[in-house]
Amino acid sequence: ERMAQMVGDMLYLAQADTGLLKPGLESVNLANETKDLFDYFEAWAEERGVSLTLTGSASVPGDRLMLRRALSNLISNAIRHTLSGQTVRVSLATHGDQALVTVENPGPDIPAEHLPRLFDRFYRVDPSRQRTGDGAGLGLAIVKSIVDAHGGSIEGMSANQTTRFQITLPALAE
């Protein structure tokens, strides 16, 4: 199963590289998608003792399933790296013609020298911590390819015991 997932992820990225990843253009309510993902991850987060919170709203033109996959990858990473008793926060906002999506979690800082490479395929901050079921190091590369396909950008930040990923996408006109 893990090999099949990795092959599927690699194929997805190859399609992105060759311009074959073409997002549909429907109205995507990011708050609704996030709530659905919170429902999906609820049991796992509860088992880990992690709370999930959402603030704000934003809607973007795009491919609902692709954007959902990007959010899912970020939320699952945040849950995985959050200690029991702490909270993963997703915030949404619209500023002019841009929608901002922020996924943040408390935890040890990622050293600054690793931040520029987080979206590289197979890159891991600490290669010695690879465990079965931890994925293949493709999740953030997939997130970036989806964001790029939607004309957006993504940035990773880590300081003061908080790791934050912020996506900027074109917002739907009000």
C-alpha positions, 0 to 999 in steps of 0.5 A: 500500500505504501509503495502504491501511494508513493508511485501514485504521488510520483505520477501526480508530481510528474503530471505537474512537472509536464503541465498536465495538472490542470485544475478545474475552475469552480467556486471552492469554499475553503472553510467548508473543505477544512471542516470536512477534513477536520471531520475526517481527521477527528478520530486520529487527532482525538487519539493523539490528544490534538485539538483542531480549530478553524477561524475565518473564511475564504473562497477561491476559484479552483479544483475542489479535490486538488485544493482539498488534497493540499489542505489534507496534506498540511493538516495531517502533517500538523497533527503528526507533529503536534504533541498531545494537549496542543492545538492545530490551527487553520485560519482563512482570510481574504485581503483584496484579491488574495485568499490566505490559508494558514496552517500552524502547529506548536512543536520544535522549530524547524532549523532555518537552513531546512525551510527552503527545501521543505517542498523538495521531493523526498526531503526530510529535515531529519532523515534518521526519523523515517518510520514506516507509515510516515510517508515518502517525503512527497506531501509538501511537494504535492501541496506546492504543485497544487498551489502553483497550478492554482496561481498561488504561492506557499511559504513555510516558517518556523520560530518560537515553537510554532511551525506555520505554512501560509498559502496565498491564492487568487480569491473569488471576486466578492 
